[in-house]
């Protein structure tokens, strides 16, 4: 159900902010749906990267916080580039 909701949000929106709004509007397991949808959309050149800075700047930086997520993102992008 979460994956279907995430795919629906991605297919019907053209920006990260709109995807997030749609994920929240679905209700239910909002955090899982948003994580899947925004994670997938982050790598798409077709999706406008317009999340408000406050959402990014306000991330905690514990063991799995913002630094961890940035490193994970870099590794994922390197992997995706090497697969092309």
KAQUI-V537544 format. One record per residue. N is the residue number from 1. RES is the residue in one letter. NEAR is the number of other ideal C-beta (glycine too) atoms within 8 Angstrom. D_LAST is the distance of its C-alpha to the last C-alpha in Angstrom with 2 decimals. Layout:
N_RES_NEAR_D_LAST / N_RES_NEAR_D_LAST
This chain:
1_X_6_29.76 / 2_X_9_27.81 / 3_X_7_24.43 / 4_X_7_26.09 / 5_X_13_27.61 / 6_X_14_24.37 / 7_X_9_22.63 / 8_X_9_25.80 / 9_X_14_25.79 / 10_X_13_22.24 / 11_X_6_22.97 / 12_X_6_26.28 / 13_X_11_25.64 / 14_X_6_23.93 / 15_X_10_24.45 / 16_X_13_24.20 / 17_X_10_28.00 / 18_X_9_28.56 / 19_X_16_26.23 / 20_X_12_28.25 / 21_X_9_31.49 / 22_X_13_30.62 / 23_X_15_29.69 / 24_X_9_33.04 / 25_X_6_34.88 / 26_X_10_33.79 / 27_X_5_35.90 / 28_X_7_35.73 / 29_X_7_32.96 / 30_X_10_31.85 / 31_X_6_30.18 / 32_X_8_27.91 / 33_X_15_27.01 / 34_X_13_26.38 / 35_X_8_24.26 / 36_X_11_21.96 / 37_X_17_21.92 / 38_X_13_21.63 / 39_X_7_18.97 / 40_X_10_16.73 / 41_X_11_17.85 / 42_X_10_17.37 / 43_X_7_13.65 / 44_X_8_14.38 / 45_X_3_15.25 / 46_X_4_17.74 / 47_X_13_19.78 / 48_X_7_22.33 / 49_X_7_22.35 / 50_X_7_26.13 / 51_X_10_27.30 / 52_X_7_30.60 / 53_X_6_30.60 / 54_X_6_33.35 / 55_X_8_31.05 / 56_X_9_28.74 / 57_X_6_31.61 / 58_X_5_33.61 / 59_X_9_31.27 / 60_X_5_33.04 / 61_X_6_31.85 / 62_X_5_32.99 / 63_X_4_31.12 / 64_X_5_28.45 / 65_X_10_28.97 / 66_X_9_27.17 / 67_X_7_26.28 / 68_X_9_24.83 / 69_X_10_22.76 / 70_X_8_21.48 / 71_X_8_20.46 / 72_X_8_18.83 / 73_X_9_16.87 / 74_X_8_15.75 / 75_X_8_14.69 / 76_X_9_12.78 / 77_X_9_10.94 / 78_X_8_10.26 / 79_X_8_9.04 / 80_X_9_6.69 / 81_X_7_5.46 / 82_X_6_5.54 / 83_X_5_3.82 / 84_X_4_0.00
